[in-house]
Amino acid sequence: MSTEASLVWGLLFGCIGLGYFLYGKQQRKAIPFMCGVGLMLFPYFVSNSIVMVLIGAILMAIPYFVRI
């Protein structure tokens, strides 16, 4: 069951994921590209808002800490 909070978080993470996706594609960097795909897709499979925020925060932090 979807709540308003999960819809808003899903939209926010999807927009950030699109930015990561486009950046990774343009710069030919795999980690931002894959994190962007993950950020755009995972809200479809997670309905709990707290878990969604945790997963989204982890996926957004990965490109910052992993520099390859």
N, CA and C atoms as an extended XYZ file, in Angstrom:
204
Properties=species:S:1:pos:R:3:atomname:S:1:resname:S:1:resid:I:1 pbc="F F F"
N         0.840       -1.178        0.000 N   MET     1
C         0.000        0.000        0.000 CA  MET     1
C         0.887        1.243        0.000 C   MET     1
N         0.590        2.177       -0.855 N   SER     2
C         1.403        3.366       -1.036 CA  SER     2
C         0.834        4.522       -0.221 C   SER     2
N         1.696        5.244        0.446 N   THR     3
C         1.291        6.446        1.166 CA  THR     3
C         1.840        7.658        0.432 C   THR     3
N         1.384        8.812        0.886 N   GLU     4
C         1.857       10.038        0.255 CA  GLU     4
C         3.358       10.219        0.451 C   GLU     4
N         3.834        9.845        1.631 N   ALA     5
C         5.261       10.001        1.916 CA  ALA     5
C         6.109        9.143        0.983 C   ALA     5
N         5.694        7.905        0.760 N   SER     6
C         6.486        7.046       -0.122 CA  SER     6
C         6.445        7.548       -1.562 C   SER     6
N         5.336        8.147       -1.972 N   LEU     7
C         5.277        8.724       -3.319 CA  LEU     7
C         6.215        9.916       -3.457 C   LEU     7
N         6.251       10.771       -2.441 N   VAL     8
C         7.122       11.946       -2.487 CA  VAL     8
C         8.583       11.520       -2.443 C   VAL     8
N         8.931       10.578       -1.546 N   TRP     9
C        10.311       10.099       -1.478 CA  TRP     9
C        10.708        9.418       -2.781 C   TRP     9
N         9.804        8.642       -3.354 N   GLY    10
C        10.090        7.985       -4.621 CA  GLY    10
C        10.343        8.975       -5.737 C   GLY    10
N         9.565       10.042       -5.774 N   LEU    11
C         9.763       11.085       -6.779 CA  LEU    11
C        11.096       11.794       -6.571 C   LEU    11
N        11.413       12.115       -5.316 N   LEU    12
C        12.672       12.789       -5.018 CA  LEU    12
C        13.870       11.924       -5.402 C   LEU    12
N        13.870       10.652       -4.996 N   PHE    13
C        14.986        9.775       -5.323 CA  PHE    13
C        15.050        9.483       -6.816 C   PHE    13
N        13.914        9.443       -7.484 N   GLY    14
C        13.913        9.256       -8.931 CA  GLY    14
C        14.544       10.430       -9.660 C   GLY    14
N        14.264       11.644       -9.200 N   CYS    15
C        14.865       12.837       -9.819 CA  CYS    15
C        16.366       12.894       -9.579 C   CYS    15
N        16.786       12.593       -8.358 N   ILE    16
C        18.216       12.571       -8.062 CA  ILE    16
C        18.884       11.455       -8.861 C   ILE    16
N        18.212       10.317       -8.971 N   GLY    17
C        18.742        9.203       -9.752 CA  GLY    17
C        18.900        9.558      -11.217 C   GLY    17
N        17.982       10.329      -11.747 N   LEU    18
C        18.097       10.766      -13.140 CA  LEU    18
C        19.336       11.639      -13.322 C   LEU    18
N        19.595       12.506      -12.352 N   GLY    19
C        20.797       13.338      -12.422 CA  GLY    19
C        22.065       12.500      -12.372 C   GLY    19
N        22.110       11.511      -11.468 N   TYR    20
C        23.267       10.613      -11.389 CA  TYR    20
C        23.417        9.819      -12.682 C   TYR    20
N        22.311        9.351      -13.209 N   PHE    21
C        22.323        8.567      -14.442 CA  PHE    21
C        22.902        9.380      -15.600 C   PHE    21
N        22.419       10.603      -15.767 N   LEU    22
C        22.894       11.441      -16.869 CA  LEU    22
C        24.362       11.822      -16.687 C   LEU    22
N        24.755       12.118      -15.458 N   TYR    23
C        26.151       12.440      -15.189 CA  TYR    23
C        27.053       11.240      -15.484 C   TYR    23
N        26.656       10.067      -15.003 N   GLY    24
C        27.456        8.866      -15.233 CA  GLY    24
C        27.553        8.507      -16.700 C   GLY    24
N        26.476        8.706      -17.422 N   LYS    25
C        26.487        8.406      -18.855 CA  LYS    25
C        27.376        9.388      -19.610 C   LYS    25
N        27.270       10.670      -19.282 N   GLN    26
C        28.044       11.686      -19.984 CA  GLN    26
C        29.534       11.560      -19.675 C   GLN    26
N        29.874       11.301      -18.436 N   GLN    27
C        31.278       11.218      -18.030 CA  GLN    27
C        31.860        9.813      -18.192 C   GLN    27
N        31.035        8.872      -18.601 N   ARG    28
C        31.420        7.464      -18.742 CA  ARG    28
C        31.989        6.903      -17.439 C   ARG    28
N        31.237        7.143      -16.352 N   LYS    29
C        31.616        6.637      -15.030 CA  LYS    29
C        30.546        5.643      -14.584 C   LYS    29
N        30.983        4.430      -14.258 N   ALA    30
C        30.046        3.350      -13.981 CA  ALA    30
C        29.323        3.511      -12.645 C   ALA    30
N        30.013        3.984      -11.628 N   ILE    31
C        29.393        4.028      -10.300 CA  ILE    31
C        28.236        5.031      -10.243 C   ILE    31
N        28.396        6.287      -10.682 N   PRO    32
C        27.224        7.173      -10.686 CA  PRO    32
C        26.118        6.680      -11.605 C   PRO    32
N        26.496        6.065      -12.715 N   PHE    33
C        25.507        5.534      -13.645 CA  PHE    33
C        24.654        4.450      -12.980 C   PHE    33
N        25.319        3.493      -12.323 N   MET    34
C        24.585        2.389      -11.689 CA  MET    34
C        23.801        2.863      -10.463 C   MET    34
N        24.343        3.803       -9.713 N   CYS    35
C        23.595        4.351       -8.573 CA  CYS    35
C        22.369        5.123       -9.060 C   CYS    35
N        22.496        5.802      -10.175 N   GLY    36
C        21.346        6.491      -10.751 CA  GLY    36
C        20.255        5.531      -11.168 C   GLY    36
N        20.639        4.442      -11.794 N   VAL    37
C        19.655        3.415      -12.172 CA  VAL    37
C        19.007        2.845      -10.919 C   VAL    37
N        19.828        2.573       -9.903 N   GLY    38
C        19.294        2.043       -8.650 CA  GLY    38
C        18.337        3.006       -7.975 C   GLY    38
N        18.685        4.291       -7.961 N   LEU    39
C        17.818        5.291       -7.342 CA  LEU    39
C        16.495        5.443       -8.088 C   LEU    39
N        16.522        5.248       -9.389 N   MET    40
C        15.277        5.364      -10.154 CA  MET    40
C        14.395        4.130      -10.006 C   MET    40
N        14.990        2.963       -9.780 N   LEU    41
C        14.213        1.728       -9.765 CA  LEU    41
C        13.784        1.249       -8.383 C   LEU    41
N        14.586        1.473       -7.347 N   PHE    42
C        14.261        0.854       -6.066 CA  PHE    42
C        12.956        1.337       -5.439 C   PHE    42
N        12.469        2.576       -5.662 N   PRO    43
C        11.189        2.946       -5.045 CA  PRO    43
C        10.000        2.098       -5.512 C   PRO    43
N        10.129        1.427       -6.648 N   TYR    44
C         9.046        0.558       -7.112 CA  TYR    44
C         8.932       -0.700       -6.258 C   TYR    44
N        10.011       -1.078       -5.582 N   PHE    45
C        10.035       -2.328       -4.837 CA  PHE    45
C         9.980       -2.142       -3.328 C   PHE    45
N        10.149       -0.925       -2.830 N   VAL    46
C        10.159       -0.654       -1.391 CA  VAL    46
C         8.976        0.248       -1.077 C   VAL    46
N         8.116       -0.177       -0.157 N   SER    47
C         6.948        0.634        0.171 CA  SER    47
C         7.071        1.331        1.521 C   SER    47
N         7.967        0.871        2.392 N   ASN    48
C         8.156        1.485        3.699 CA  ASN    48
C         9.003        2.744        3.541 C   ASN    48
N         8.507        3.867        4.038 N   SER    49
C         9.189        5.149        3.841 CA  SER    49
C        10.543        5.202        4.539 C   SER    49
N        10.639        4.648        5.721 N   ILE    50
C        11.904        4.697        6.464 CA  ILE    50
C        12.974        3.885        5.743 C   ILE    50
N        12.612        2.705        5.279 N   VAL    51
C        13.558        1.867        4.531 CA  VAL    51
C        13.927        2.544        3.219 C   VAL    51
N        12.955        3.213        2.610 N   MET    52
C        13.218        3.907        1.355 CA  MET    52
C        14.230        5.031        1.550 C   MET    52
N        14.100        5.784        2.624 N   VAL    53
C        15.045        6.875        2.899 CA  VAL    53
C        16.437        6.311        3.173 C   VAL    53
N        16.522        5.226        3.924 N   LEU    54
C        17.827        4.623        4.222 CA  LEU    54
C        18.516        4.122        2.959 C   LEU    54
N        17.789        3.392        2.126 N   ILE    55
C        18.374        2.876        0.886 CA  ILE    55
C        18.756        4.025       -0.044 C   ILE    55
N        17.893        5.029       -0.151 N   GLY    56
C        18.190        6.173       -1.001 CA  GLY    56
C        19.412        6.942       -0.536 C   GLY    56
N        19.559        7.118        0.779 N   ALA    57
C        20.724        7.824        1.309 CA  ALA    57
C        22.008        7.040        1.037 C   ALA    57
N        21.947        5.732        1.171 N   ILE    58
C        23.121        4.901        0.892 CA  ILE    58
C        23.494        4.984       -0.587 C   ILE    58
N        22.492        4.866       -1.460 N   LEU    59
C        22.783        4.936       -2.900 CA  LEU    59
C        23.302        6.309       -3.316 C   LEU    59
N        22.831        7.367       -2.661 N   MET    60
C        23.335        8.695       -2.997 CA  MET    60
C        24.752        8.908       -2.483 C   MET    60
N        25.134        8.238       -1.398 N   ALA    61
C        26.454        8.428       -0.804 CA  ALA    61
C        27.539        7.602       -1.489 C   ALA    61
N        27.165        6.529       -2.140 N   ILE    62
C        28.159        5.639       -2.757 CA  ILE    62
C        29.066        6.376       -3.737 C   ILE    62
N        28.566        7.175       -4.679 N   PRO    63
C        29.494        7.852       -5.605 CA  PRO    63
C        30.427        8.842       -4.912 C   PRO    63
N        30.028        9.379       -3.780 N   TYR    64
C        30.891       10.312       -3.059 CA  TYR    64
C        32.064        9.600       -2.412 C   TYR    64
N        31.815        8.437       -1.829 N   PHE    65
C        32.861        7.729       -1.111 CA  PHE    65
C        33.664        6.770       -1.984 C   PHE    65
N        33.095        6.296       -3.076 N   VAL    66
C        33.794        5.345       -3.959 CA  VAL    66
C        34.202        6.099       -5.223 C   VAL    66
N        35.458        6.396       -5.316 N   ARG    67
C        35.978        7.131       -6.474 CA  ARG    67
C        36.876        6.201       -7.281 C   ARG    67
N        36.373        5.754       -8.414 N   ILE    68
C        37.165        4.883       -9.286 CA  ILE    68
C        37.289        5.556      -10.652 C   ILE    68
